[in-house]
Amino acid sequence: MTETEEPEHIYNSFIAFRASNDFFERFQRFSKDVGRNKSVVARYLIAQCLSAYEADKDAIAKIRQEIL
């Protein structure tokens, strides 16, 4: 593998969700600005969020309250 090649990944699950056109356009623009495809950006952002909050019960409670 050269420096410009991305490593091969094997994924066995599919995650999807509905989004407004505005959200999708923002996400698409952000992914383009980052220079990576939307799947890579989504995996990165979700992983960062999980790493930051999954062990923090107070943060989970706050997120739950904000979502509802």
N, CA, C and O atoms as CSV, one atom per row, in Angstrom:
chain,resi,resn,atom,element,x,y,z
A,1,MET,N,N,0.851,-1.176,0.000
A,1,MET,CA,C,0.000,0.000,0.000
A,1,MET,C,C,0.896,1.238,0.000
A,1,MET,O,O,1.857,1.307,0.766
A,2,THR,N,N,0.585,2.220,-0.859
A,2,THR,CA,C,1.348,3.458,-0.912
A,2,THR,C,C,0.733,4.464,0.048
A,2,THR,O,O,-0.322,4.221,0.635
A,3,GLU,N,N,1.415,5.605,0.199
A,3,GLU,CA,C,0.921,6.635,1.116
A,3,GLU,C,C,-0.430,7.194,0.686
A,3,GLU,O,O,-1.213,7.626,1.532
A,4,THR,N,N,-0.709,7.193,-0.593
A,4,THR,CA,C,-1.960,7.780,-1.076
A,4,THR,C,C,-3.123,6.803,-1.054
A,4,THR,O,O,-4.274,7.220,-1.186
A,5,GLU,N,N,-2.854,5.523,-0.891
A,5,GLU,CA,C,-3.915,4.529,-0.844
A,5,GLU,C,C,-4.510,4.465,0.554
A,5,GLU,O,O,-3.792,4.534,1.552
A,6,GLU,N,N,-5.821,4.333,0.612
A,6,GLU,CA,C,-6.477,4.154,1.905
A,6,GLU,C,C,-6.511,2.670,2.222
A,6,GLU,O,O,-6.650,1.851,1.314
A,7,PRO,N,N,-6.388,2.305,3.499
A,7,PRO,CA,C,-6.421,0.883,3.860
A,7,PRO,C,C,-7.777,0.273,3.533
A,7,PRO,O,O,-8.800,0.957,3.558
A,8,GLU,N,N,-7.773,-1.008,3.229
A,8,GLU,CA,C,-9.021,-1.709,2.945
A,8,GLU,C,C,-9.731,-2.000,4.260
A,8,GLU,O,O,-9.130,-2.501,5.210
A,9,HIS,N,N,-11.008,-1.680,4.298
A,9,HIS,CA,C,-11.810,-1.934,5.488
A,9,HIS,C,C,-12.919,-2.911,5.136
A,9,HIS,O,O,-13.429,-2.918,4.016
A,10,ILE,N,N,-13.275,-3.714,6.085
A,10,ILE,CA,C,-14.388,-4.636,5.900
A,10,ILE,C,C,-15.476,-4.240,6.888
A,10,ILE,O,O,-15.276,-4.285,8.102
A,11,TYR,N,N,-16.624,-3.854,6.355
A,11,TYR,CA,C,-17.746,-3.445,7.189
A,11,TYR,C,C,-18.866,-4.447,6.997
A,11,TYR,O,O,-19.115,-4.904,5.882
A,12,ASN,N,N,-19.538,-4.786,8.078
A,12,ASN,CA,C,-20.610,-5.768,7.980
A,12,ASN,C,C,-21.951,-5.251,8.485
A,12,ASN,O,O,-22.885,-6.032,8.668
A,13,SER,N,N,-22.055,-3.962,8.709
A,13,SER,CA,C,-23.313,-3.370,9.153
A,13,SER,C,C,-23.584,-2.098,8.367
A,13,SER,O,O,-22.667,-1.451,7.860
A,14,PHE,N,N,-24.855,-1.757,8.279
A,14,PHE,CA,C,-25.284,-0.567,7.559
A,14,PHE,C,C,-26.101,0.277,8.518
A,14,PHE,O,O,-27.057,-0.215,9.118
A,15,ILE,N,N,-25.736,1.543,8.670
A,15,ILE,CA,C,-26.468,2.473,9.532
A,15,ILE,C,C,-27.028,3.576,8.642
A,15,ILE,O,O,-26.304,4.157,7.833
A,16,ALA,N,N,-28.311,3.858,8.792
A,16,ALA,CA,C,-28.944,4.904,7.986
A,16,ALA,C,C,-29.937,5.669,8.847
A,16,ALA,O,O,-30.453,5.143,9.833
A,17,PHE,N,N,-30.198,6.904,8.470
A,17,PHE,CA,C,-31.201,7.692,9.165
A,17,PHE,C,C,-31.771,8.726,8.207
A,17,PHE,O,O,-31.136,9.092,7.218
A,18,ARG,N,N,-32.952,9.180,8.507
A,18,ARG,CA,C,-33.588,10.211,7.692
A,18,ARG,C,C,-33.031,11.571,8.096
A,18,ARG,O,O,-32.682,11.797,9.254
A,19,ALA,N,N,-32.955,12.470,7.122
A,19,ALA,CA,C,-32.463,13.824,7.393
A,19,ALA,C,C,-33.166,14.806,6.468
A,19,ALA,O,O,-33.603,14.456,5.371
A,20,SER,N,N,-33.262,16.033,6.933
A,20,SER,CA,C,-33.843,17.081,6.085
A,20,SER,C,C,-32.867,17.402,4.954
A,20,SER,O,O,-31.679,17.087,5.030
A,21,ASN,N,N,-33.386,18.026,3.920
A,21,ASN,CA,C,-32.522,18.433,2.807
A,21,ASN,C,C,-31.420,19.370,3.281
A,21,ASN,O,O,-30.277,19.279,2.834
A,22,ASP,N,N,-31.778,20.277,4.199
A,22,ASP,CA,C,-30.791,21.226,4.725
A,22,ASP,C,C,-29.645,20.495,5.435
A,22,ASP,O,O,-28.473,20.798,5.211
A,23,PHE,N,N,-29.992,19.544,6.283
A,23,PHE,CA,C,-28.969,18.776,6.999
A,23,PHE,C,C,-28.087,18.023,6.005
A,23,PHE,O,O,-26.862,18.031,6.129
A,24,PHE,N,N,-28.706,17.374,5.025
A,24,PHE,CA,C,-27.952,16.608,4.039
A,24,PHE,C,C,-27.004,17.510,3.248
A,24,PHE,O,O,-25.849,17.150,3.019
A,25,GLU,N,N,-27.488,18.674,2.832
A,25,GLU,CA,C,-26.640,19.600,2.078
A,25,GLU,C,C,-25.469,20.091,2.919
A,25,GLU,O,O,-24.346,20.196,2.426
A,26,ARG,N,N,-25.732,20.394,4.196
A,26,ARG,CA,C,-24.642,20.812,5.096
A,26,ARG,C,C,-23.618,19.696,5.253
A,26,ARG,O,O,-22.413,19.937,5.192
A,27,PHE,N,N,-24.100,18.483,5.453
A,27,PHE,CA,C,-23.214,17.332,5.633
A,27,PHE,C,C,-22.410,17.059,4.363
A,27,PHE,O,O,-21.215,16.769,4.424
A,28,GLN,N,N,-23.072,17.152,3.229
A,28,GLN,CA,C,-22.399,16.934,1.950
A,28,GLN,C,C,-21.310,17.991,1.735
A,28,GLN,O,O,-20.203,17.663,1.308
A,29,ARG,N,N,-21.620,19.249,2.027
A,29,ARG,CA,C,-20.647,20.338,1.899
A,29,ARG,C,C,-19.472,20.126,2.857
A,29,ARG,O,O,-18.314,20.307,2.479
A,30,PHE,N,N,-19.779,19.740,4.098
A,30,PHE,CA,C,-18.734,19.505,5.097
A,30,PHE,C,C,-17.812,18.374,4.651
A,30,PHE,O,O,-16.590,18.489,4.752
A,31,SER,N,N,-18.393,17.287,4.161
A,31,SER,CA,C,-17.597,16.153,3.695
A,31,SER,C,C,-16.690,16.563,2.542
A,31,SER,O,O,-15.531,16.154,2.473
A,32,LYS,N,N,-17.230,17.376,1.640
A,32,LYS,CA,C,-16.426,17.862,0.515
A,32,LYS,C,C,-15.279,18.733,1.021
A,32,LYS,O,O,-14.151,18.610,0.546
A,33,ASP,N,N,-15.563,19.617,1.987
A,33,ASP,CA,C,-14.517,20.474,2.555
A,33,ASP,C,C,-13.426,19.652,3.233
A,33,ASP,O,O,-12.246,19.994,3.159
A,34,VAL,N,N,-13.826,18.568,3.891
A,34,VAL,CA,C,-12.866,17.679,4.554
A,34,VAL,C,C,-12.068,16.879,3.516
A,34,VAL,O,O,-10.939,16.460,3.772
A,35,GLY,N,N,-12.669,16.678,2.357
A,35,GLY,CA,C,-11.990,15.950,1.296
A,35,GLY,C,C,-12.120,14.441,1.400
A,35,GLY,O,O,-11.285,13.696,0.887
A,36,ARG,N,N,-13.174,13.997,2.068
A,36,ARG,CA,C,-13.424,12.561,2.217
A,36,ARG,C,C,-14.877,12.279,1.864
A,36,ARG,O,O,-15.710,13.185,1.837
A,37,ASN,N,N,-15.170,11.008,1.592
A,37,ASN,CA,C,-16.556,10.674,1.250
A,37,ASN,C,C,-17.426,10.713,2.511
A,37,ASN,O,O,-16.931,10.671,3.637
A,38,LYS,N,N,-18.720,10.795,2.280
A,38,LYS,CA,C,-19.662,10.972,3.388
A,38,LYS,C,C,-19.623,9.826,4.387
A,38,LYS,O,O,-19.783,10.062,5.585
A,39,SER,N,N,-19.418,8.608,3.939
A,39,SER,CA,C,-19.368,7.463,4.861
A,39,SER,C,C,-18.196,7.578,5.824
A,39,SER,O,O,-18.346,7.328,7.020
A,40,VAL,N,N,-17.038,7.954,5.312
A,40,VAL,CA,C,-15.852,8.095,6.159
A,40,VAL,C,C,-16.065,9.211,7.183
A,40,VAL,O,O,-15.731,9.061,8.358
A,41,VAL,N,N,-16.625,10.328,6.720
A,41,VAL,CA,C,-16.868,11.463,7.620
A,41,VAL,C,C,-17.891,11.088,8.685
A,41,VAL,O,O,-17.702,11.409,9.858
A,42,ALA,N,N,-18.967,10.417,8.298
A,42,ALA,CA,C,-19.991,10.018,9.269
A,42,ALA,C,C,-19.404,9.066,10.307
A,42,ALA,O,O,-19.640,9.240,11.503
A,43,ARG,N,N,-18.642,8.061,9.868
A,43,ARG,CA,C,-18.023,7.131,10.821
A,43,ARG,C,C,-17.111,7.869,11.784
A,43,ARG,O,O,-17.128,7.599,12.985
A,44,TYR,N,N,-16.313,8.800,11.270
A,44,TYR,CA,C,-15.391,9.556,12.116
A,44,TYR,C,C,-16.149,10.385,13.152
A,44,TYR,O,O,-15.835,10.337,14.342
A,45,LEU,N,N,-17.150,11.145,12.697
A,45,LEU,CA,C,-17.887,12.012,13.614
A,45,LEU,C,C,-18.641,11.222,14.677
A,45,LEU,O,O,-18.641,11.602,15.848
A,46,ILE,N,N,-19.278,10.135,14.281
A,46,ILE,CA,C,-20.008,9.316,15.252
A,46,ILE,C,C,-19.046,8.669,16.237
A,46,ILE,O,O,-19.324,8.619,17.436
A,47,ALA,N,N,-17.919,8.176,15.743
A,47,ALA,CA,C,-16.922,7.563,16.641
A,47,ALA,C,C,-16.386,8.583,17.637
A,47,ALA,O,O,-16.201,8.262,18.811
A,48,GLN,N,N,-16.134,9.817,17.178
A,48,GLN,CA,C,-15.649,10.869,18.072
A,48,GLN,C,C,-16.681,11.190,19.152
A,48,GLN,O,O,-16.341,11.362,20.323
A,49,CYS,N,N,-17.936,11.266,18.743
A,49,CYS,CA,C,-19.013,11.544,19.691
A,49,CYS,C,C,-19.132,10.416,20.713
A,49,CYS,O,O,-19.238,10.670,21.912
A,50,LEU,N,N,-19.116,9.178,20.242
A,50,LEU,CA,C,-19.201,8.038,21.164
A,50,LEU,C,C,-18.028,8.022,22.132
A,50,LEU,O,O,-18.211,7.798,23.329
A,51,SER,N,N,-16.839,8.256,21.627
A,51,SER,CA,C,-15.652,8.258,22.491
A,51,SER,C,C,-15.736,9.348,23.551
A,51,SER,O,O,-15.307,9.155,24.689
A,52,ALA,N,N,-16.289,10.491,23.170
A,52,ALA,CA,C,-16.367,11.620,24.088
A,52,ALA,C,C,-17.461,11.465,25.140
A,52,ALA,O,O,-17.305,11.934,26.267
A,53,TYR,N,N,-18.568,10.812,24.784
A,53,TYR,CA,C,-19.737,10.843,25.662
A,53,TYR,C,C,-20.238,9.510,26.195
A,53,TYR,O,O,-21.002,9.515,27.161
A,54,GLU,N,N,-19.863,8.385,25.637
A,54,GLU,CA,C,-20.518,7.133,26.010
A,54,GLU,C,C,-20.312,6.731,27.468
A,54,GLU,O,O,-21.134,5.995,28.013
A,55,ALA,N,N,-19.252,7.186,28.109
A,55,ALA,CA,C,-19.025,6.829,29.509
A,55,ALA,C,C,-19.473,7.936,30.469
A,55,ALA,O,O,-19.346,7.788,31.684
A,56,ASP,N,N,-19.988,9.027,29.939
A,56,ASP,CA,C,-20.368,10.182,30.751
A,56,ASP,C,C,-21.889,10.192,30.935
A,56,ASP,O,O,-22.621,10.654,30.060
A,57,LYS,N,N,-22.351,9.686,32.064
A,57,LYS,CA,C,-23.791,9.561,32.323
A,57,LYS,C,C,-24.501,10.915,32.308
A,57,LYS,O,O,-25.640,11.011,31.852
A,58,ASP,N,N,-23.831,11.969,32.809
A,58,ASP,CA,C,-24.443,13.298,32.792
A,58,ASP,C,C,-24.619,13.798,31.363
A,58,ASP,O,O,-25.650,14.381,31.027
A,59,ALA,N,N,-23.616,13.570,30.527
A,59,ALA,CA,C,-23.709,13.989,29.126
A,59,ALA,C,C,-24.804,13.214,28.409
A,59,ALA,O,O,-25.536,13.776,27.594
A,60,ILE,N,N,-24.917,11.938,28.707
A,60,ILE,CA,C,-25.963,11.117,28.091
A,60,ILE,C,C,-27.341,11.635,28.495
A,60,ILE,O,O,-28.239,11.728,27.658
A,61,ALA,N,N,-27.509,11.967,29.756
A,61,ALA,CA,C,-28.789,12.498,30.226
A,61,ALA,C,C,-29.107,13.826,29.538
A,61,ALA,O,O,-30.253,14.071,29.161
A,62,LYS,N,N,-28.098,14.682,29.373
A,62,LYS,CA,C,-28.303,15.974,28.705
A,62,LYS,C,C,-28.675,15.766,27.241
A,62,LYS,O,O,-29.594,16.410,26.736
A,63,ILE,N,N,-27.971,14.875,26.563
A,63,ILE,CA,C,-28.280,14.589,25.157
A,63,ILE,C,C,-29.686,14.029,25.035
A,63,ILE,O,O,-30.444,14.439,24.156
A,64,ARG,N,N,-30.041,13.102,25.903
A,64,ARG,CA,C,-31.388,12.513,25.880
A,64,ARG,C,C,-32.436,13.618,26.021
A,64,ARG,O,O,-33.436,13.621,25.302
A,65,GLN,N,N,-32.211,14.547,26.939
A,65,GLN,CA,C,-33.151,15.640,27.175
A,65,GLN,C,C,-33.232,16.571,25.950
A,65,GLN,O,O,-34.318,17.021,25.583
A,66,GLU,N,N,-32.088,16.853,25.327
A,66,GLU,CA,C,-32.070,17.732,24.166
A,66,GLU,C,C,-32.763,17.084,22.962
A,66,GLU,O,O,-33.414,17.775,22.178
A,67,ILE,N,N,-32.630,15.781,22.815
A,67,ILE,CA,C,-33.256,15.092,21.692
A,67,ILE,C,C,-34.774,15.063,21.850
A,67,ILE,O,O,-35.508,15.239,20.878
A,68,LEU,N,N,-35.236,14.841,23.064
A,68,LEU,CA,C,-36.678,14.778,23.305
A,68,LEU,C,C,-37.223,16.172,23.357
A,68,LEU,O,O,-38.424,16.359,23.552
